[in-house]
């Protein structure tokens, strides 16, 4: 077992490996997420109630009404509003 600064380097490197792998897996997962929502789902926030919470990020509300599309800045999930942008929303 390494000692002194070698030990701290050893621990740091081993702790970084799983996190890096999780980030790569999460990035791969997020590329595949395209969710269509309806006006009943507004206001839109990510994560949505149907998403798993064990690997969740902080809730962020996404403005989708004007353009009909939104992209979560945390996980990359792309949301599309069924029927496109809404007219006269509040």
C-alpha positions, 0 to 999 in steps of 0.5 A, a space after each residue: 500500500 502506498 504511503 504519504 503523498 503517494 497514498 493520497 494520489 492513489 486514493 484520488 486516482 481510484 476515486 476518480 475512475 468510477 465518477 468518470 465512468 458514470 459521467 460517460 454512461 450518463 452522457 451516453 444515456 442523455 443522447 438517447 432521451 427525446 421526450 414528447 410532452 403535451 400542454 397538460 405537462 406544462 409547466 415543464 421541468 426536468 427531471 419529470 415525475 416519471 424519471 428515476 430519482 436516484 441519479 437525478 439533477 436539481 429540478 430546472 423549469 424549461 421554457 418550451 411554450 414559445 419554440 415548442 422545444 427545450 433542452 435540459 442543461 443538466 442531462 441533455 434531455 430534449 423535450 418536444 411539445 406535441 403540436 408545436 409552440 402554444 399561442 396565447 399561453 400565460 
